[in-house]
Amino acid sequence: MTAVTPELLKRFDVPGPRYTSFPTADRFVEAFGAKDYVLALQQRKASAAARATPLSLYVHVPFCESLCYYCACNKIVTKHHDRAAVYLRYLEKELALHTAHCGKGQLVSQLHLGGGTPTFLSDDELRSLKMLLHEHFKLEPGGEYSIEVDPRTVTDERLAVLKELGFNRLSFGVQDFEEQVQVAVHRVQPAEQVFSLVSTARQLGFASINVDLIYGLPKQTPESFERTLAKVNELKPDRIALYAYAHLPQRFKPQRRIADADLPSGEAKLSMLSRSIEAFMQAGYVYVGMDHFALPDDALAVAKRQGRLHRNFQGYSTQPDCDLIALGVSAIGKVGASYSQNAKTLEEYYDAIDAGQLPVVRGLALSRDDMVRRAVIMGLMCQGAILFEPMEQAWLLNFREYFPSEMEALKNLESQGLLQINEEGFKVTALGWFFVRAVAMVFDRYFQADQNRARFSRII
């Protein structure tokens, strides 16, 4: 950390994308709609190679019983659980619309239920949803089937039901163990409750248990976060997802309940990030990438070692780069050389399905240049390195001639110790991992031309 100078902090304390996709979702356009998405599904159905590649499925469950002030997810806060039954009926219709165009029984190797709070659904509703998915797709034995869990909404008995339904990975939303931080973000959950649930999940035999943490929340300090880190290392989950809080109250209304004065400084946030990396690596975790850690024998760490790591809308993934079918309100998918997003409100989502249409309201058809840049950015985000020759062979180009201005920008980053460049390619340094988003941003031609960058989270 002695190499992280105040000058570097000031220079890179800027907004930037997280690159769960490229181009990023803010580049989606309404000119891409349901007809374009149907065409992408039909092209997949017509391609033997595409059909032979397993799919990834994402299901968005938007409902939450309680509002967390930091949250930027698409959610609906309600105590009325009857709304879930209506939502499931529309998910069933959306599934039927999908398979009408791409065919029933396609192989799936990855399923993720996110939200909102997926465990807002009752046991019977979760069973119904899983049956619907089995009716329309073939879930591969040994696939990665995960669900996000709010510790306040599950019991030992509910965890047993999730295991029975075939989920083999859990992600617990912890964020911070300090009570004053939990009160400040309106999400109070005692550490004892989390420890008990994780213990039960281990006894039930879940293959991997993830814990989500957020640094940069109100009332956090480097000292208080040290105590949270110590508890997490005592808990010893298989994976840890460590996110920087993105304070964008102009975009996300719940965040307006957080006072700017309660937020830690950029220097404090970097201290939390640095100490987290140090603490987790000392505890035996592998630093997988920008926001993920895993124990050495976890599938995520194995994928990193073997060069198989990928990144999608849910973060880092062990699965090969594949098409992602996204279901539910606001869900974002990727099929072929296109991205698509469903309607963001229940009313629009229901109206489209009632009209017999897929609820896609915007998206993007990628150009060749988009795909070249995506390959570079994802290589940086996942492996921290780019080799010229494989890129040139894959895309039939001369890398340095294709990216002349970008190569000049990289030299500037190299002079600051963030990169190492040689004749074979370039690699992010240990220092550079703190600023890997800034390295990736060099290749983002949209971002470089953008005059309105404040909508992104800050990279520190």
N, C-alpha and C positions, 0 to 999 in steps of 0.2 A: 504493500500500500504506500510505501515511501515514494514510489514512482508516480502516484496519482497526485499531481500538483494542483494548486488552486487554479492555475491557468487552464489545465485540462478540464477541471470541473466546470469552470465558467464556459469554456468553449463548447462542451458537449451537454450542458444542461439545457437541451433544446427539445421541442416536440419531434416525434417520429413514429412511424408505424411499427407494429409488433411482428408483422410479416407471418401471420398464420396463413396467408395466401399472397400471391402476387399475380396480377395487380391486386391491390388491397380493396376491400369491400366498398370504400368510399368512391371508387371509380366505376361501380356498377351504374348502368343506365336503364331508364325505363323503356328505351327503344328495344331492349331485349326483354321479351315476354314469354308467355306460356307456349306460343307456337314455336319459338326458337328452342325452348327447352324440350318440347315434344320431338322436334327434329333430332336433337342430340340423343334422346333416348332411343329413337328409331334407328339412328346410325349405330349405336351400341348394339342393338339387337341384330343388326345386319352384319356385324363384324364378328367372325368366329374367334379372333384373337381377343377382342374385348370381352366376349361372353365367357371365355376361358379364364379370365382374371377375376378373382373374387371381389365382390363389392364391399364397401363400408356403408353402414347405415347410421344415421343420426336421427334421434327423435327428440323434439323439443317439447317439454311439458312446462308451460309458462306460469303455473299457479304457485303461489307462496302464501302461507298463513300470516307471515310477519314481514315487514319491510326492513331490509338492511340498508342503512343510509349510503354506504359506499357503492352499492350495486349499480352496474351499468348494463346488466342483462335485460332482455325483453321479458318482463314478468307482469303478472296480474296478482295483486295482493287481495286475498279474499278468504273468508272463513266458510264460504258456501261450497262444500265438497260436491254438491250435486252438479256443479258446473263441469266437473271432470268427466262425468258420464256422457254429457253432450259432446265434449271435446273428443272423447274416444270414438264416438259414432262418426265424427267427421274425419278422424284419422283413418278409420276403416275405409271410408269413401276415397280418401286421398291415395291410400295404398292400392285400391282397385284401379284408380286412374293411372297410377304409375305402371302397374304390371300389364295393363291393357296396351301400353306402348313399348315396354321393354321386355315383356314376357314373364310368365310366372316361373318360380322355381330356380331363379338365378342364385348362384352360390354366394354366401356372405361369410366373411372371415372376421369382421369387426362390427360391433354394435355398441353405440354409446347413447345412454339416456341422460339428457341434460336439461337445464332449465334456467330460471325457475327452480322448483324443487320437485324432482321426479317422484320422491317418496311422499308427495302430497296425495298421490294415487293410493287407493286402498289395496289390500292384498289381492282381492278379487279383480280389481281393475288392472293391476299389474299382470295378473294371470291372463286376463282377456287380451291385453296388449301383446303379450308374448305369443299367445295363440294366433293372433292376427298376423304377426310377423312370420310365424312358421307356416301359415297358410299361403303366404305370397312369396316367400323366399326360402331357400334351403340354408340353414345356419350350419356352418362347417363344424364338425367336432374338433375341439381344441382351439377354437377361435378365441378372440379377445372380446369379451362381453362385459361391459362396464356400466356402472350407474353412479351418479352423483348423489351423495347422502348428506342431508342436514342432520347432524346428531340430535337435534331437538325433536325430530319427527320419526325416529325409529327406536325400536326396542330389540332385545335379543331375539324375540320371536319373529320380528319383521326381518331381521338379518337371515334367519333360517329360511324364511320364505324366498328371499332373494337368491339364496344358494340353491334352493329347490328349483327355482325357475331358470337356472343355468347361468346366472351372472357369476363370473369368476374374478372380477376386479371391482373394488369399491374405491370411491374418492370421497373422503370426509372433508367438509368445509369447516376448517378450524379458524383460520385467519390470524388469531392472536389469542394467547391464553391469559393475558392480563385483564383483570376485571374492569379497570377504568377505561381501557380501550374498547372492550366489548360493550360497555354502557354507552360510550361515545358514538358507536356505530349501530346501536340498537340490535345487538346480537349477543345475548348473554347465554353462555353454555359452560358449565363448570368443567374443569379439566378432568375431574373424576368420571364424569359421564362419558367423555371421549375415550379415556383409558379403558373403561369397562367395555364399551362397544368394540373397540379395536381388539381387545382380548377375546371377546366372543367371536369376532370375525375370523381370527386366527384359528380358534378351536373348530370352527365350521369348515375350515380348509380353503378359504379364498386364496387364489394364486398370488394376488398382489393387492396391497392396501396403500392407497395414496392419501397424503394429507396436504391440503391447500393452505398456504400462508400468504399474507399480504404485508409488505412493509411500506411505510409512508402513511399509515392511518393516523387519524387524530389521536392525540395524547401519547403516541408512541415516542420513545426515546431510544437511543442506542443501548442504554442500560436496561430499560424495560424489555426490549426485544431480546437481549441476552438471556433473560429468564425464560422467555418463550422458547428460544433455541434449545436451552438446556432441557426443557420438558419434552420437546419434540425428539431430541436425541435419546431421552429416556423411553419414550414411546416406541421409537425405532420402526417407523413405517417402512415399507419396501421402497416407496417413492415419495418424493417431496416436490410439490410445485410451489415455487416462491415467486410471487408476482409483485410488481411495483404498483401501488395504488395510483390510478389515473384520475386526478381531480379535475373534472370537466363539468362544473355545475351549470354552465350555460347550455349543455346538451342533455344532462341527466338530472331531472328535477329533484330526486331524493337527496342528491349530494348537496343541495342548497341548505340542508340542515346541518352541514358540517362547517364550522367556522374556520376560515383561513388561518387564523391565529393559532389554532390547535394543531395545525399540520407541521411535521418536522421539516427542517431545511433540506436543501439538496445535499449539503455536506453530511447531514445526519443520515439521510437515506442511503448515501453511498457507504457510510460507515456500517449501517445495518446489512447492506448487501455484502460488503467485504467480509464482515464477521460471520455472516451466514455461510458463505462459501468456505471459509476457514473452519468453522465449527463442524459443518457437515462432512467435509473431507477428512478432518481428524477423526470423526466418528465412523469412517469407513465408506462413506458414500462416494459415488462417482459423479463428477460434475458433467451431466449429460449435455447441457446446453444453456441457453440464456436464462431459463427459469425452471429447469428440471434437474433433480438429483435422484439417484437410484442406488440401491445396494448392488454390489458387484455381480451377484447371481440373478438379479432381476432381469426380465426380458428387455427392458429399456436400456440397461447398461450393456447387455450382451449385443444388442443391435448397434449401439454406439461403437463398441470395439470392432465389430465386423463390418462397419461402414454401411449398415442397412437402415440407419435412422432416417425418418421422414418427418415432415411437419405439415399439419393440416389445421382446420378450423378449431380443433380441440387441443392444439398444442403439438408436442412431440409424439410420434407414433412408431411402434415397432413394425407396423404393417407396410408392405411395399406400396409405392405410390399407386393409387387406384381410384376408380370412380367412387364418388360419395353421393348416395341418395339421402337427401335431407327431408324429413317429414315434420309437419307441424308449423304453427305460426312463427314467422320470422326466420325459419331455418335456412341455412345456406348450404348448397350442395355444389359438387363439381362432377360434370359428366363430359368426357372427351376434352375438347379444348374450349370449355365454357364453364362459367360460374352462374349460379342462379340463386335468387332469394325469394322466399315466400312472403306474402302479405304480412305486415307487422301488427295489424290489429285483428282481433277475433272476428269483428264484423266483416272486414274485407275478406278474410280467410274463409269464413263460412259462406259468404255470398258467391265467391268464385266456385267453390265446390258444389253449392246448390245449383249453379249454372252448368255443372258437368265439366268444369275446366280445372286444370291444375292451378293452384293459387300463386303461381310465379308472377311477381310484379316488376322485377328488375333483374339484371344480370349483365354478363359480358361475354362476348365471343373473343377469344384471345388471338392476337396476331402472332406471326412467327417471332417478331421481336419481343413480344410479351413473354413467349415461352422460353426464348434464349435467356432473357433477364431473370425469369423465374428460376431457371436452372442454376444460375450464378448465385442468386440471393438465397435459395434454399440450401445450396452447397455451403455457403458461409454460415447460415443459421444452424445447420445440422452437423457439419464436419469442421467448420472453421477454416476451410482451405479450398482452393480451386487449383486444379492442374490444367494447364493449357491444352495439352495434347488430347485428352479424352473429350474436352469440350469442343475442340476443333473438329474431331472426327464425328462426334454426335450431330453437330450442327453445320458442318461443311463451311467453316469460316476460319479466318485468322483472328484469334482472340484480340491481340494487341492492335490490329488494324480496325477491328469492329468497335473496340472500346478505347479510342485514343485519349479522350478527355478524362474518362474514368481512370485510366492507368496513371495519368498525371496526378489525379486526386489521391490515388493510392500512395503515390510517392510521398505526398504530404503527410498522410497517416503513418507511413513507415518512419518518417523523420521524427514523429512523436512517440514512437515505440509501440504502435498498435498493430503493426504488420511486419512480416518478413517477406520480401519479394526476391525471387531468383529466376533463372532462365526457364524453370519448369512450371512455375506458378507463384502463388502467394498464400500465406498462412497467417491467421490471427494469432497474436502472442497471448501470453497469460494476462498481460495488462489489457490487451485489446478485447478480451472477452467481456470486460466491464462495459465496453462501448461497441459491442458487435452490431447493434442496430445502426449505429453511425456508419460502420463499414458497409453494411448492406445498402444503406440509403444512397451511397455513391452510384449504384447501378439502377436506382429507381428514377427513371426519366420523368415520370409523372410528378413525383415529389419534388424533384429538382426544379421543375417548372411551376410549382404550386406557390401561389402568393398567400394562401390562407392555411397556414400550418397549425394554427392554434387548436384545431379540433382533435389533434393527436395527443396522446399522453407524452410526458417528458421521458427521455430515454434514461435518465438517472433516477 
